[in-house]
Amino acid sequence: MKGFKDLQTVIFPVFWADEGAVIDDENADMYKGMVTTPLLVVDIFIYFIGIACSILGIIVALIFKVKLLLERRRAEKED
């Protein structure tokens, strides 16, 4: 066929092997202890840091707001 003479040859796999494995409960628990549990600890730590930063931001904002109100009252008293 004249239309296909400039095309490159492509090889597709004819056979596909899908392999799997089954592990026993002891090794499953070991895997869970080594991988899943540390990830859970990191997730909890990230939420804790986020909440702590939010609370700190609210406290700092309240302190500056109170300080601003006190300065305004002092300025009104001086006038």
N, CA, C and O atoms as CSV, one atom per row, in Angstrom:
chain,resi,resn,atom,element,x,y,z
A,1,MET,N,N,0.848,-1.178,0.000
A,1,MET,CA,C,0.000,0.000,0.000
A,1,MET,C,C,0.891,1.238,0.000
A,1,MET,O,O,1.789,1.377,0.830
A,2,LYS,N,N,0.636,2.086,-0.898
A,2,LYS,CA,C,1.481,3.257,-1.074
A,2,LYS,C,C,1.352,4.248,0.078
A,2,LYS,O,O,2.333,4.916,0.406
A,3,GLY,N,N,0.180,4.371,0.707
A,3,GLY,CA,C,-0.038,5.333,1.788
A,3,GLY,C,C,0.702,4.985,3.071
A,3,GLY,O,O,0.926,5.858,3.910
A,4,PHE,N,N,1.084,3.728,3.235
A,4,PHE,CA,C,1.717,3.290,4.475
A,4,PHE,C,C,3.220,3.089,4.341
A,4,PHE,O,O,3.844,2.623,5.294
A,5,LYS,N,N,3.819,3.411,3.229
A,5,LYS,CA,C,5.229,3.116,3.044
A,5,LYS,C,C,6.148,4.000,3.895
A,5,LYS,O,O,7.266,3.580,4.195
A,6,ASP,N,N,5.721,5.224,4.302
A,6,ASP,CA,C,6.565,6.118,5.109
A,6,ASP,C,C,6.332,5.972,6.620
A,6,ASP,O,O,6.992,6.646,7.410
A,7,LEU,N,N,5.427,5.122,7.015
A,7,LEU,CA,C,5.152,4.921,8.445
A,7,LEU,C,C,6.206,4.013,9.070
A,7,LEU,O,O,6.723,3.093,8.436
A,8,GLN,N,N,6.512,4.308,10.358
A,8,GLN,CA,C,7.473,3.469,11.073
A,8,GLN,C,C,6.777,2.204,11.559
A,8,GLN,O,O,5.562,2.178,11.751
A,9,THR,N,N,7.563,1.170,11.752
A,9,THR,CA,C,7.033,-0.087,12.263
A,9,THR,C,C,6.843,0.032,13.765
A,9,THR,O,O,7.748,0.467,14.477
A,10,VAL,N,N,5.668,-0.352,14.248
A,10,VAL,CA,C,5.351,-0.312,15.677
A,10,VAL,C,C,5.018,-1.724,16.117
A,10,VAL,O,O,4.282,-2.445,15.444
A,11,ILE,N,N,5.572,-2.108,17.261
A,11,ILE,CA,C,5.330,-3.456,17.785
A,11,ILE,C,C,4.452,-3.334,19.030
A,11,ILE,O,O,4.788,-2.620,19.975
A,12,PHE,N,N,3.328,-4.041,19.015
A,12,PHE,CA,C,2.425,-4.075,20.159
A,12,PHE,C,C,2.587,-5.401,20.884
A,12,PHE,O,O,2.846,-6.424,20.250
A,13,PRO,N,N,2.436,-5.398,22.206
A,13,PRO,CA,C,2.538,-6.675,22.924
A,13,PRO,C,C,1.334,-7.570,22.601
A,13,PRO,O,O,0.191,-7.114,22.558
A,14,VAL,N,N,1.618,-8.818,22.382
A,14,VAL,CA,C,0.564,-9.781,22.078
A,14,VAL,C,C,0.136,-10.492,23.353
A,14,VAL,O,O,-1.013,-10.917,23.475
A,15,PHE,N,N,1.055,-10.620,24.301
A,15,PHE,CA,C,0.786,-11.347,25.541
A,15,PHE,C,C,1.003,-10.399,26.714
A,15,PHE,O,O,1.993,-9.668,26.750
A,16,TRP,N,N,0.089,-10.407,27.662
A,16,TRP,CA,C,0.201,-9.557,28.842
A,16,TRP,C,C,0.111,-10.434,30.076
A,16,TRP,O,O,-0.811,-11.239,30.212
A,17,ALA,N,N,1.072,-10.277,30.974
A,17,ALA,CA,C,1.073,-11.050,32.211
A,17,ALA,C,C,0.792,-10.109,33.371
A,17,ALA,O,O,1.506,-9.126,33.567
A,18,ASP,N,N,-0.237,-10.406,34.130
A,18,ASP,CA,C,-0.591,-9.609,35.298
A,18,ASP,C,C,-0.309,-10.459,36.525
A,18,ASP,O,O,-0.934,-11.497,36.741
A,19,GLU,N,N,0.645,-9.996,37.324
A,19,GLU,CA,C,1.068,-10.788,38.470
A,19,GLU,C,C,0.556,-10.156,39.753
A,19,GLU,O,O,0.371,-8.941,39.814
A,20,GLY,N,N,0.331,-10.953,40.759
A,20,GLY,CA,C,-0.120,-10.474,42.054
A,20,GLY,C,C,0.461,-11.341,43.147
A,20,GLY,O,O,1.102,-12.357,42.878
A,21,ALA,N,N,0.234,-10.934,44.378
A,21,ALA,CA,C,0.748,-11.693,45.511
A,21,ALA,C,C,-0.224,-11.569,46.674
A,21,ALA,O,O,-0.957,-10.587,46.785
A,22,VAL,N,N,-0.219,-12.558,47.520
A,22,VAL,CA,C,-1.035,-12.570,48.719
A,22,VAL,C,C,-0.085,-12.677,49.900
A,22,VAL,O,O,0.812,-13.521,49.906
A,23,ILE,N,N,-0.281,-11.813,50.911
A,23,ILE,CA,C,0.580,-11.871,52.097
A,23,ILE,C,C,-0.253,-12.313,53.287
A,23,ILE,O,O,-1.471,-12.142,53.320
A,24,ASP,N,N,0.432,-12.883,54.257
A,24,ASP,CA,C,-0.272,-13.353,55.446
A,24,ASP,C,C,-0.545,-12.199,56.406
A,24,ASP,O,O,-0.066,-11.086,56.190
A,25,ASP,N,N,-1.299,-12.454,57.445
A,25,ASP,CA,C,-1.712,-11.407,58.383
A,25,ASP,C,C,-0.528,-10.783,59.110
A,25,ASP,O,O,-0.527,-9.579,59.366
A,26,GLU,N,N,0.474,-11.579,59.443
A,26,GLU,CA,C,1.642,-11.053,60.156
A,26,GLU,C,C,2.369,-10.001,59.316
A,26,GLU,O,O,2.699,-8.924,59.812
A,27,ASN,N,N,2.612,-10.314,58.059
A,27,ASN,CA,C,3.286,-9.356,57.180
A,27,ASN,C,C,2.383,-8.172,56.838
A,27,ASN,O,O,2.873,-7.061,56.636
A,28,ALA,N,N,1.076,-8.398,56.772
A,28,ALA,CA,C,0.146,-7.290,56.536
A,28,ALA,C,C,0.179,-6.318,57.709
A,28,ALA,O,O,0.168,-5.103,57.507
A,29,ASP,N,N,0.220,-6.837,58.928
A,29,ASP,CA,C,0.318,-5.969,60.104
A,29,ASP,C,C,1.643,-5.222,60.131
A,29,ASP,O,O,1.693,-4.053,60.512
A,30,MET,N,N,2.726,-5.902,59.723
A,30,MET,CA,C,4.026,-5.250,59.678
A,30,MET,C,C,4.016,-4.118,58.646
A,30,MET,O,O,4.543,-3.035,58.902
A,31,TYR,N,N,3.417,-4.372,57.488
A,31,TYR,CA,C,3.311,-3.332,56.460
A,31,TYR,C,C,2.496,-2.155,56.974
A,31,TYR,O,O,2.867,-0.998,56.779
A,32,LYS,N,N,1.397,-2.456,57.624
A,32,LYS,CA,C,0.547,-1.398,58.156
A,32,LYS,C,C,1.310,-0.574,59.189
A,32,LYS,O,O,1.193,0.651,59.216
A,33,GLY,N,N,2.083,-1.234,60.030
A,33,GLY,CA,C,2.853,-0.527,61.038
A,33,GLY,C,C,3.964,0.328,60.449
A,33,GLY,O,O,4.306,1.374,61.000
A,34,MET,N,N,4.524,-0.113,59.339
A,34,MET,CA,C,5.646,0.605,58.740
A,34,MET,C,C,5.204,1.721,57.794
A,34,MET,O,O,5.935,2.696,57.627
A,35,VAL,N,N,4.039,1.608,57.177
A,35,VAL,CA,C,3.636,2.566,56.158
A,35,VAL,C,C,2.405,3.363,56.564
A,35,VAL,O,O,2.439,4.593,56.570
A,36,THR,N,N,1.335,2.687,56.899
A,36,THR,CA,C,0.059,3.361,57.147
A,36,THR,C,C,0.072,4.184,58.428
A,36,THR,O,O,-0.399,5.321,58.426
A,37,THR,N,N,0.590,3.648,59.502
A,37,THR,CA,C,0.581,4.349,60.783
A,37,THR,C,C,1.404,5.640,60.753
A,37,THR,O,O,0.918,6.663,61.234
A,38,PRO,N,N,2.631,5.639,60.211
A,38,PRO,CA,C,3.356,6.913,60.131
A,38,PRO,C,C,2.643,7.963,59.278
A,38,PRO,O,O,2.692,9.149,59.602
A,39,LEU,N,N,1.986,7.552,58.200
A,39,LEU,CA,C,1.231,8.508,57.395
A,39,LEU,C,C,0.074,9.098,58.177
A,39,LEU,O,O,-0.228,10.283,58.034
A,40,LEU,N,N,-0.576,8.293,59.000
A,40,LEU,CA,C,-1.665,8.784,59.840
A,40,LEU,C,C,-1.149,9.789,60.860
A,40,LEU,O,O,-1.797,10.803,61.120
A,41,VAL,N,N,0.007,9.514,61.433
A,41,VAL,CA,C,0.612,10.438,62.402
A,41,VAL,C,C,0.941,11.771,61.729
A,41,VAL,O,O,0.717,12.830,62.315
A,42,VAL,N,N,1.467,11.727,60.518
A,42,VAL,CA,C,1.790,12.952,59.794
A,42,VAL,C,C,0.519,13.734,59.484
A,42,VAL,O,O,0.503,14.958,59.615
A,43,ASP,N,N,-0.541,13.050,59.078
A,43,ASP,CA,C,-1.806,13.734,58.803
A,43,ASP,C,C,-2.348,14.432,60.046
A,43,ASP,O,O,-2.788,15.579,59.973
A,44,ILE,N,N,-2.317,13.751,61.174
A,44,ILE,CA,C,-2.787,14.346,62.427
A,44,ILE,C,C,-1.922,15.547,62.793
A,44,ILE,O,O,-2.447,16.569,63.236
A,45,PHE,N,N,-0.606,15.440,62.617
A,45,PHE,CA,C,0.309,16.535,62.932
A,45,PHE,C,C,0.029,17.747,62.052
A,45,PHE,O,O,0.075,18.880,62.530
A,46,ILE,N,N,-0.262,17.522,60.769
A,46,ILE,CA,C,-0.558,18.632,59.863
A,46,ILE,C,C,-1.826,19.348,60.290
A,46,ILE,O,O,-1.869,20.578,60.289
A,47,TYR,N,N,-2.869,18.594,60.658
A,47,TYR,CA,C,-4.100,19.228,61.142
A,47,TYR,C,C,-3.840,20.009,62.422
A,47,TYR,O,O,-4.368,21.108,62.593
A,48,PHE,N,N,-3.029,19.454,63.325
A,48,PHE,CA,C,-2.708,20.131,64.572
A,48,PHE,C,C,-1.988,21.446,64.302
A,48,PHE,O,O,-2.317,22.466,64.909
A,49,ILE,N,N,-1.018,21.435,63.406
A,49,ILE,CA,C,-0.281,22.656,63.059
A,49,ILE,C,C,-1.223,23.683,62.452
A,49,ILE,O,O,-1.127,24.867,62.776
A,50,GLY,N,N,-2.131,23.259,61.579
A,50,GLY,CA,C,-3.087,24.178,60.973
A,50,GLY,C,C,-3.999,24.817,61.993
A,50,GLY,O,O,-4.242,26.023,61.942
A,51,ILE,N,N,-4.509,24.020,62.921
A,51,ILE,CA,C,-5.388,24.560,63.971
A,51,ILE,C,C,-4.612,25.482,64.888
A,51,ILE,O,O,-5.117,26.539,65.264
A,52,ALA,N,N,-3.392,25.108,65.260
A,52,ALA,CA,C,-2.582,25.938,66.144
A,52,ALA,C,C,-2.256,27.287,65.494
A,52,ALA,O,O,-2.312,28.323,66.156
A,53,CYS,N,N,-1.921,27.276,64.217
A,53,CYS,CA,C,-1.634,28.533,63.515
A,53,CYS,C,C,-2.885,29.403,63.410
A,53,CYS,O,O,-2.802,30.626,63.527
A,54,SER,N,N,-4.023,28.789,63.194
A,54,SER,CA,C,-5.272,29.553,63.127
A,54,SER,C,C,-5.585,30.209,64.464
A,54,SER,O,O,-5.938,31.387,64.514
A,55,ILE,N,N,-5.457,29.458,65.534
A,55,ILE,CA,C,-5.709,30.014,66.862
A,55,ILE,C,C,-4.722,31.129,67.172
A,55,ILE,O,O,-5.107,32.168,67.707
A,56,LEU,N,N,-3.461,30.924,66.843
A,56,LEU,CA,C,-2.453,31.962,67.066
A,56,LEU,C,C,-2.780,33.217,66.266
A,56,LEU,O,O,-2.647,34.327,66.781
A,57,GLY,N,N,-3.202,33.061,65.028
A,57,GLY,CA,C,-3.578,34.208,64.204
A,57,GLY,C,C,-4.755,34.969,64.787
A,57,GLY,O,O,-4.769,36.200,64.773
A,58,ILE,N,N,-5.741,34.245,65.299
A,58,ILE,CA,C,-6.899,34.901,65.926
A,58,ILE,C,C,-6.480,35.664,67.173
A,58,ILE,O,O,-6.933,36.786,67.400
A,59,ILE,N,N,-5.621,35.062,67.977
A,59,ILE,CA,C,-5.155,35.732,69.203
A,59,ILE,C,C,-4.374,36.997,68.853
A,59,ILE,O,O,-4.587,38.042,69.469
A,60,VAL,N,N,-3.482,36.917,67.881
A,60,VAL,CA,C,-2.696,38.091,67.479
A,60,VAL,C,C,-3.624,39.184,66.941
A,60,VAL,O,O,-3.438,40.360,67.252
A,61,ALA,N,N,-4.612,38.805,66.141
A,61,ALA,CA,C,-5.554,39.790,65.609
A,61,ALA,C,C,-6.334,40.459,66.736
A,61,ALA,O,O,-6.551,41.670,66.698
A,62,LEU,N,N,-6.756,39.694,67.730
A,62,LEU,CA,C,-7.483,40.269,68.870
A,62,LEU,C,C,-6.599,41.210,69.678
A,62,LEU,O,O,-7.055,42.261,70.130
A,63,ILE,N,N,-5.343,40.838,69.860
A,63,ILE,CA,C,-4.419,41.702,70.602
A,63,ILE,C,C,-4.245,43.031,69.878
A,63,ILE,O,O,-4.294,44.087,70.508
A,64,PHE,N,N,-4.043,42.992,68.571
A,64,PHE,CA,C,-3.884,44.241,67.822
A,64,PHE,C,C,-5.167,45.061,67.815
A,64,PHE,O,O,-5.110,46.290,67.849
A,65,LYS,N,N,-6.319,44.408,67.771
A,65,LYS,CA,C,-7.594,45.122,67.795
A,65,LYS,C,C,-7.782,45.825,69.138
A,65,LYS,O,O,-8.190,46.985,69.176
A,66,VAL,N,N,-7.488,45.133,70.235
A,66,VAL,CA,C,-7.603,45.735,71.568
A,66,VAL,C,C,-6.620,46.886,71.703
A,66,VAL,O,O,-6.965,47.937,72.244
A,67,LYS,N,N,-5.402,46.699,71.217
A,67,LYS,CA,C,-4.397,47.754,71.285
A,67,LYS,C,C,-4.855,48.981,70.494
A,67,LYS,O,O,-4.685,50.109,70.955
A,68,LEU,N,N,-5.426,48.774,69.321
A,68,LEU,CA,C,-5.928,49.877,68.505
A,68,LEU,C,C,-7.067,50.610,69.215
A,68,LEU,O,O,-7.105,51.840,69.215
A,69,LEU,N,N,-7.985,49.871,69.814
A,69,LEU,CA,C,-9.090,50.503,70.545
A,69,LEU,C,C,-8.586,51.310,71.736
A,69,LEU,O,O,-9.083,52.405,71.999
A,70,LEU,N,N,-7.600,50.774,72.458
A,70,LEU,CA,C,-7.052,51.508,73.604
A,70,LEU,C,C,-6.353,52.785,73.147
A,70,LEU,O,O,-6.467,53.812,73.816
A,71,GLU,N,N,-5.646,52.752,72.046
A,71,GLU,CA,C,-4.987,53.960,71.533
A,71,GLU,C,C,-6.008,54.996,71.084
A,71,GLU,O,O,-5.793,56.193,71.276
A,72,ARG,N,N,-7.104,54.563,70.498
A,72,ARG,CA,C,-8.161,55.499,70.094
A,72,ARG,C,C,-8.796,56.163,71.314
A,72,ARG,O,O,-9.063,57.365,71.296
A,73,ARG,N,N,-9.033,55.405,72.352
A,73,ARG,CA,C,-9.627,55.981,73.572
A,73,ARG,C,C,-8.683,57.000,74.205
A,73,ARG,O,O,-9.113,58.058,74.664
A,74,ARG,N,N,-7.389,56.669,74.223
A,74,ARG,CA,C,-6.413,57.613,74.786
A,74,ARG,C,C,-6.378,58.898,73.949
A,74,ARG,O,O,-6.293,59.998,74.495
A,75,ALA,N,N,-6.445,58.752,72.626
A,75,ALA,CA,C,-6.436,59.921,71.754
A,75,ALA,C,C,-7.694,60.756,71.949
A,75,ALA,O,O,-7.623,61.984,71.893
A,76,GLU,N,N,-8.843,60.125,72.178
A,76,GLU,CA,C,-10.095,60.863,72.414
A,76,GLU,C,C,-10.045,61.605,73.751
A,76,GLU,O,O,-10.566,62.715,73.865
A,77,LYS,N,N,-9.429,61.003,74.748
A,77,LYS,CA,C,-9.339,61.643,76.055
A,77,LYS,C,C,-8.411,62.861,76.005
A,77,LYS,O,O,-8.647,63.857,76.688
A,78,GLU,N,N,-7.364,62.772,75.196
A,78,GLU,CA,C,-6.425,63.889,75.094
A,78,GLU,C,C,-7.027,65.075,74.365
A,78,GLU,O,O,-6.632,66.213,74.616
A,79,ASP,N,N,-7.979,64.834,73.463
A,79,ASP,CA,C,-8.608,65.920,72.709
A,79,ASP,C,C,-9.570,66.627,73.552
A,79,ASP,O,O,-10.206,67.578,73.099
